[in-house]
Amino acid sequence: MRLWVAGAAVLGALVSTTALSGAFAPQAAPEETARPATMAASATPTPAPEASPSPTTQAATTQAAAPKPRAAAPERLIVESAGIDVAVLPLTPTSADEASQSLVPPFTMDGYWLTSFGMPGRGSNDTTYITGHSWEDREAPFNRISTDVEVGHEIVLHTGSGVQHYVVDSIVTHDKDTLKDSNIWDITPNRLVLISCYTEDPWGKNVVVTASPTDSP
């Protein structure tokens, strides 16, 4: 079951969300087992030695071979194009939130990860949702999402197991009372969705930024 959350809140975003029943417990995807290289037959008993890779090549190879960070709770969100660099705190919908089908993030300068959904990283089972407030006539964590984020921009998410990089796929607005019916609530592993009030109509609309990992975990 997924819980819809929608509405408007004084000075901030009341976002539509969807919650899975039960706790999210990501399972790490199985690691690929390296296969031994097949030695080709040679006409000479002792093949000529290969040139040793340079330290730069070795470092690049090691980095490319390193496993992607496992799924873990997000801790810090950076959207450089919008001047966003905020802590991300966990937010779990209460039974009252579920009963009223509404949720208001705390009025702080932080982002909030909706814990009933996915975690970012290898083994992700669902979309990761992060919400934060946009306020009128005062500073707020997500004020510039509506104006300074474009398709192709980078999002960096620090987690408990490493750093995840995303590229923005879309920026759309939704009416607060219909966001609950949007396909942003489809279960999509490894996707990242940011939700806040739309600054041109903070009482009636939400802005939604959808992003995909630059390297699939």
Secondary structure per residue as TSV (DSSP state, phi and psi in degrees):
chain	resnum	aa	ss	phi	psi
A	1	M	-	360.0	142.7
A	2	R	-	-119.9	138.0
A	3	L	-	-97.0	126.3
A	4	W	-	-89.1	137.8
A	5	V	-	-129.9	123.0
A	6	A	-	-152.1	158.9
A	7	G	E	143.9	-163.3
A	8	A	E	-133.5	146.6
A	9	A	E	-130.9	151.3
A	10	V	T	-60.4	126.1
A	11	L	T	67.3	5.6
A	12	G	E	-161.3	-171.9
A	13	A	E	-88.2	132.7
A	14	L	E	-111.4	107.4
A	15	V	-	-97.3	151.9
A	16	S	-	-78.8	133.6
A	17	T	-	-139.5	173.3
A	18	T	-	-137.8	132.6
A	19	A	-	-121.1	138.3
A	20	L	-	-81.5	143.5
A	21	S	S	-75.0	136.0
A	22	G	S	91.9	160.1
A	23	A	-	-77.3	147.1
A	24	F	-	-84.2	123.9
A	25	A	-	-130.9	91.0
A	26	P	-	-65.1	140.5
A	27	Q	-	-106.0	127.8
A	28	A	-	-63.9	137.1
A	29	A	-	-67.2	144.5
A	30	P	-	-63.4	139.8
A	31	E	-	-71.4	145.1
A	32	E	-	-74.0	137.3
A	33	T	-	-87.9	125.8
A	34	A	-	-69.8	133.6
A	35	R	-	-96.4	138.4
A	36	P	-	-63.6	142.1
A	37	A	-	-67.7	143.9
A	38	T	-	-86.4	125.0
A	39	M	-	-80.2	122.9
A	40	A	-	-76.9	148.0
A	41	A	-	-65.1	143.6
A	42	S	-	-127.5	145.1
A	43	A	S	-77.2	-18.3
A	44	T	S	-110.3	143.2
A	45	P	S	-67.1	-27.4
A	46	T	S	-127.3	102.4
A	47	P	-	-66.7	153.1
A	48	A	-	-63.3	137.8
A	49	P	-	-64.8	142.7
A	50	E	-	-82.9	152.0
A	51	A	-	-65.6	138.4
A	52	S	-	-70.9	136.5
A	53	P	-	-66.0	146.9
A	54	S	-	-69.2	158.7
A	55	P	H	-55.3	-35.4
A	56	T	H	-65.2	-43.7
A	57	T	H	-64.8	-41.5
A	58	Q	H	-61.5	-42.7
A	59	A	H	-63.8	-42.5
A	60	A	H	-64.6	-40.1
A	61	T	H	-65.4	-43.0
A	62	T	H	-61.9	-42.4
A	63	Q	H	-65.0	-41.4
A	64	A	H	-66.9	-32.0
A	65	A	H	-83.5	-14.3
A	66	A	S	-64.5	137.0
A	67	P	-	-67.4	148.8
A	68	K	-	-66.3	149.8
A	69	P	-	-57.1	139.9
A	70	R	B	-68.9	161.6
A	71	A	S	-60.1	130.3
A	72	A	-	-155.9	162.0
A	73	A	-	-63.7	135.4
A	74	P	E	-69.8	145.7
A	75	E	E	-125.8	-24.1
A	76	R	E	-153.7	135.6
A	77	L	E	-118.2	130.8
A	78	I	E	-127.9	122.3
A	79	V	E	-124.3	92.1
A	80	E	G	-59.8	-38.6
A	81	S	G	-62.7	-25.5
A	82	A	G	-106.2	6.9
A	83	G	T	66.1	29.4
A	84	I	E	-100.5	126.3
A	85	D	E	-150.1	92.3
A	86	V	E	-131.0	153.2
A	87	A	E	-69.4	148.8
A	88	V	E	-116.9	122.6
A	89	L	E	-111.4	150.6
A	90	P	E	-74.3	142.4
A	91	L	E	-137.8	116.2
A	92	T	-	-107.8	124.0
A	93	P	-	-58.4	136.8
A	94	T	-	-86.0	173.1
A	95	S	H	-63.0	-33.6
A	96	A	H	-67.0	-39.2
A	97	D	H	-60.3	-44.4
A	98	E	H	-65.6	-40.0
A	99	A	H	-66.6	-38.2
A	100	S	H	-89.4	-8.4
A	101	Q	T	55.0	42.4
A	102	S	-	-148.9	151.0
A	103	L	-	-149.8	132.9
A	104	V	-	-119.1	119.4
A	105	P	-	-62.7	152.7
A	106	P	-	-57.8	149.3
A	107	F	S	-85.5	76.4
A	108	T	S	-130.8	179.8
A	109	M	S	-93.5	24.5
A	110	D	S	-108.1	164.1
A	111	G	E	-93.1	158.7
A	112	Y	E	-129.9	123.9
A	113	W	E	-88.4	125.8
A	114	L	E	-81.6	105.4
A	115	T	T	-70.5	-13.5
A	116	S	T	-77.2	-2.8
A	117	F	S	-112.7	-142.6
A	118	G	-	-87.6	163.2
A	119	M	-	-107.8	147.5
A	120	P	S	-79.1	141.2
A	121	G	S	126.7	-178.3
A	122	R	B	-62.9	126.7
A	123	G	T	96.2	5.2
A	124	S	-	-57.2	136.4
A	125	N	-	-108.8	-4.4
A	126	D	S	-162.5	173.0
A	127	T	-	-66.1	144.9
A	128	T	E	-95.1	124.5
A	129	Y	E	-111.7	129.3
A	130	I	E	-128.5	130.3
A	131	T	E	-123.7	157.9
A	132	G	-	-163.8	165.0
A	133	H	-	-84.4	148.1
A	134	S	-	-120.6	125.2
A	135	W	-	-116.4	153.1
A	136	E	T	-84.2	133.1
A	137	D	T	60.9	26.5
A	138	R	S	-160.7	161.2
A	139	E	-	-70.5	140.5
A	140	A	-	-149.3	156.1
A	141	P	T	-61.4	-35.0
A	142	F	T	-113.6	22.2
A	143	N	T	-54.5	-40.3
A	144	R	T	-93.1	6.3
A	145	I	H	-62.9	-36.2
A	146	S	H	-69.9	-26.2
A	147	T	H	-115.8	-27.3
A	148	D	H	-117.5	12.0
A	149	V	-	-112.1	133.3
A	150	E	-	-130.8	159.4
A	151	V	T	-57.0	133.2
A	152	G	T	98.5	-15.0
A	153	H	-	-69.7	156.0
A	154	E	E	-94.5	143.5
A	155	I	E	-122.5	133.3
A	156	V	E	-115.2	129.7
A	157	L	E	-123.9	114.1
A	158	H	E	-85.1	133.6
A	159	T	E	-126.9	178.7
A	160	G	T	-68.2	-10.4
A	161	S	T	-121.6	-0.1
A	162	G	E	155.5	-156.7
A	163	V	E	-120.8	131.8
A	164	Q	E	-111.1	137.9
A	165	H	E	-113.8	136.7
A	166	Y	E	-129.9	158.3
A	167	V	E	-122.2	136.9
A	168	V	E	-70.5	126.5
A	169	D	E	-94.2	-37.2
A	170	S	E	-157.9	152.9
A	171	I	E	-132.1	116.7
A	172	V	E	-133.8	160.8
A	173	T	E	-113.1	150.1
A	174	H	E	-136.1	145.8
A	175	D	E	-64.4	139.5
A	176	K	T	-59.9	-32.7
A	177	D	T	-85.0	-3.9
A	178	T	T	-120.8	-4.4
A	179	L	G	-58.3	-30.1
A	180	K	G	-61.6	-20.5
A	181	D	G	-95.5	3.3
A	182	S	S	-76.0	155.8
A	183	N	G	-76.5	1.9
A	184	I	G	-64.9	-15.6
A	185	W	G	-91.9	1.9
A	186	D	S	-62.0	142.7
A	187	I	-	-71.7	111.5
A	188	T	-	-134.3	98.2
A	189	P	T	-56.5	141.7
A	190	N	T	76.3	-5.8
A	191	R	-	-78.3	150.9
A	192	L	E	-120.2	132.7
A	193	V	E	-128.3	127.8
A	194	L	E	-107.8	136.2
A	195	I	E	-132.0	133.9
A	196	S	E	-153.6	179.7
A	197	C	E	-71.5	146.6
A	198	Y	-	-82.4	121.8
A	199	T	T	-64.6	-24.9
A	200	E	T	-78.8	-16.7
A	201	D	S	-152.1	66.7
A	202	P	T	-63.8	-21.2
A	203	W	T	-87.9	-22.5
A	204	G	T	-113.4	-18.2
A	205	K	E	-133.2	154.8
A	206	N	E	-111.1	148.8
A	207	V	E	-104.4	137.5
A	208	V	E	-127.4	123.0
A	209	V	E	-108.2	124.7
A	210	T	E	-112.5	135.2
A	211	A	E	-139.6	152.7
A	212	S	E	-118.5	149.7
A	213	P	E	-65.0	141.9
A	214	T	S	-72.9	-27.3
A	215	D	S	-126.3	119.3
A	216	S	-	-64.1	128.4
A	217	P	-	-72.9	360.0
